Amino acid sequence: MTEKEKAFREALIACVEKAMFFARSLAKNTADAEDLVQEALIKAMSNWDAFDEGTNLQAWLNRIIRNTFLDKMKRHEEIKTETVGEDTFKLEQETKPSAEGVIRTNEVHEFMFTRMPETERSVVLLWAEGYSYEEIASDLGISRSNAGVVLCRARKRLFDHFGAAAGNPT
Amino acid sequence: MNGKIDLPLLNEMAAIDGEHPFDEIEAEALAAESGGKIDPVDVTNINAEQVFATTAAWKNALRLPEIETAAAHRLKALVNNFEAVSPEGSDSPTQVHPPGNTSFVEKIRQWFYPIVYPASGVALASSLVVLFFVGADRNSPAWDTRYAELGGSQIAEPYAISSSSEFFVRPDTQIRGGSPAEREPCTNVPSSDNAGACSDGSAAFEREILERGIADSSYVPILRATELKGVLAARVPADGLWFLIRAELAPDETTDGANPSGCKLVEALFSDSDTPPNEEAGYFLSYCPLKWSEKLRLL
């Protein structure tokens, strides 16, 4: 292995956690997210010489993940709709109550994975984790203003669906 | 009309979030992304403070469960241990040779007793320890004859594998900074849950091992890597395990869609052969990478 490839792999390893998080925002469960990331990592390592040094490796990897996800979606839309159901959104940990105690995590996630475009979902999930607009834009390879627009849409969509039930914030 | 997201609205959101204001909005940022499949968002007469303050208060509820660290470890190990497809011939520098004969019982115990590594300075590189057992019958009928006896899905296209076919090698598990703890010897006294048991090679016990491996989802990444490399065989030297992708399966006519399109017939064999053990008998599985769940099924 050349020094250049070794450096590439080390940089790739540093991207894994965020890549998993991004994939988790697309896939319905951790196992599918891991599948997506694994496939993307293999593609990345098989084509590492196609990567331009100095560009954003995280965004490049996330783009591969997203393209892999969209490819699967395009080919198997019918499988996705068949498997949508209660079990698909079973929480992997206990439900966390919201600040108002009304909005429920499992309901929100079900909504996000069935009624929200994947870019909105990824942006709002990154934002909920505490990423800044700049970090969201960098990880997704989009402009800050684009990230802002998508986040604005996502939050309005969530509010329209859950806002009346949750009531006004305190 | 659904209203327009403009700069003042974005900057109200930024102010509530404690972010720097936006200077401009790029034209393409406002383009619809859903192609009409998802309802567009209406921002007409939006009460910005109410929407953004309320959703900011929901952050905790929006968060996904924490990603398990084991998944991240596995993926990092994949990067560290990534190898090219092994070329034909035993003198290839990329060929990985097994460390030496490991008893069948030892392999079963690896399954029931995961290796515990010293805590300091060690990262468990991969949990892809796959255990499979096959009664290695070297005089078995051809695989398609054996599969026909199962009465499973029709074969759409058989693949040709020979002992000289290229194969993907799943490298041995790497451990950084330490060595595996000593394993306890086999006791020859099976416990009620078969833990620590020395197998008598019974079919029931073998299938139990198989089912656990499928439930653990350890096999899918190996098969995925094999496909991505464009070969039909994979070897896991640490366990003397082989996967042979025998055929493409025709979609089932049944309503439960057990075998939708894109499924493959895979045969898993436990063999110490250095080349694809094409003539040996193993266990058949259906492998459906395009399904969201139950990608692997024991047939």
Chai-1 contact restraints between the chains, C-beta under 6 A:
chainA,res_idxA,chainB,res_idxB,connection_type,confidence,min_distance_angstrom,max_distance_angstrom,comment,restraint_id
A,R9,B,V79,contact,1.0,0.0,6.0,A-B,restraint_1
A,L12,B,V79,contact,1.0,0.0,6.0,A-B,restraint_2
A,I13,B,K76,contact,1.0,0.0,6.0,A-B,restraint_3
A,I13,B,V79,contact,1.0,0.0,6.0,A-B,restraint_4
A,V16,B,A72,contact,1.0,0.0,6.0,A-B,restraint_5
A,V16,B,L75,contact,1.0,0.0,6.0,A-B,restraint_6
A,V16,B,K76,contact,1.0,0.0,6.0,A-B,restraint_7
A,E17,B,A72,contact,1.0,0.0,6.0,A-B,restraint_8
A,M20,B,I67,contact,1.0,0.0,6.0,A-B,restraint_9
A,M20,B,A72,contact,1.0,0.0,6.0,A-B,restraint_10
A,R24,B,L64,contact,1.0,0.0,6.0,A-B,restraint_11
A,A31,B,S217,contact,1.0,0.0,6.0,A-B,restraint_12
A,E34,B,A71,contact,1.0,0.0,6.0,A-B,restraint_13
A,V37,B,L75,contact,1.0,0.0,6.0,A-B,restraint_14
A,Q38,B,P221,contact,1.0,0.0,6.0,A-B,restraint_15
A,L41,B,L78,contact,1.0,0.0,6.0,A-B,restraint_16
A,L41,B,V79,contact,1.0,0.0,6.0,A-B,restraint_17
A,I42,B,A225,contact,1.0,0.0,6.0,A-B,restraint_18
A,I42,B,L228,contact,1.0,0.0,6.0,A-B,restraint_19
A,M45,B,F82,contact,1.0,0.0,6.0,A-B,restraint_20
A,H76,B,L290,contact,1.0,0.0,6.0,A-B,restraint_21
A,T83,B,W292,contact,1.0,0.0,6.0,A-B,restraint_22
A,E92,B,P65,contact,1.0,0.0,6.0,A-B,restraint_23
A,Q93,B,P65,contact,1.0,0.0,6.0,A-B,restraint_24
A,K96,B,N60,contact,1.0,0.0,6.0,A-B,restraint_25
A,S98,B,W58,contact,1.0,0.0,6.0,A-B,restraint_26
A,S98,B,A61,contact,1.0,0.0,6.0,A-B,restraint_27
A,A99,B,A57,contact,1.0,0.0,6.0,A-B,restraint_28
A,I103,B,W58,contact,1.0,0.0,6.0,A-B,restraint_29
A,I103,B,A61,contact,1.0,0.0,6.0,A-B,restraint_30
A,T105,B,A61,contact,1.0,0.0,6.0,A-B,restraint_31
A,V108,B,A61,contact,1.0,0.0,6.0,A-B,restraint_32
A,V108,B,L62,contact,1.0,0.0,6.0,A-B,restraint_33
A,P117,B,E33,contact,1.0,0.0,6.0,A-B,restraint_34
A,P117,B,S34,contact,1.0,0.0,6.0,A-B,restraint_35
A,P117,B,I38,contact,1.0,0.0,6.0,A-B,restraint_36
A,T119,B,E33,contact,1.0,0.0,6.0,A-B,restraint_37
A,A128,B,K59,contact,1.0,0.0,6.0,A-B,restraint_38
A,A128,B,L62,contact,1.0,0.0,6.0,A-B,restraint_39
A,A128,B,R63,contact,1.0,0.0,6.0,A-B,restraint_40
A,Y133,B,E19,contact,1.0,0.0,6.0,A-B,restraint_41
A,S143,B,E26,contact,1.0,0.0,6.0,A-B,restraint_42
A,S145,B,F22,contact,1.0,0.0,6.0,A-B,restraint_43
A,S145,B,I25,contact,1.0,0.0,6.0,A-B,restraint_44
A,S145,B,E26,contact,1.0,0.0,6.0,A-B,restraint_45
A,S145,B,A29,contact,1.0,0.0,6.0,A-B,restraint_46
A,N146,B,A29,contact,1.0,0.0,6.0,A-B,restraint_47
A,G148,B,L10,contact,1.0,0.0,6.0,A-B,restraint_48
A,G148,B,F22,contact,1.0,0.0,6.0,A-B,restraint_49
A,V149,B,I5,contact,1.0,0.0,6.0,A-B,restraint_50
A,V149,B,A29,contact,1.0,0.0,6.0,A-B,restraint_51
A,C152,B,I5,contact,1.0,0.0,6.0,A-B,restraint_52
A,C152,B,M13,contact,1.0,0.0,6.0,A-B,restraint_53
A,R153,B,V41,contact,1.0,0.0,6.0,A-B,restraint_54
A,R155,B,T55,contact,1.0,0.0,6.0,A-B,restraint_55
A,K156,B,V41,contact,1.0,0.0,6.0,A-B,restraint_56
A,K156,B,V43,contact,1.0,0.0,6.0,A-B,restraint_57
A,K156,B,V51,contact,1.0,0.0,6.0,A-B,restraint_58
A,R157,B,V41,contact,1.0,0.0,6.0,A-B,restraint_59
A,L158,B,T55,contact,1.0,0.0,6.0,A-B,restraint_60
A,F159,B,V51,contact,1.0,0.0,6.0,A-B,restraint_61
A,F159,B,T54,contact,1.0,0.0,6.0,A-B,restraint_62
A,F159,B,T55,contact,1.0,0.0,6.0,A-B,restraint_63
A,P169,B,A53,contact,1.0,0.0,6.0,A-B,restraint_64
A,P169,B,T54,contact,1.0,0.0,6.0,A-B,restraint_65
A,P169,B,A57,contact,1.0,0.0,6.0,A-B,restraint_66
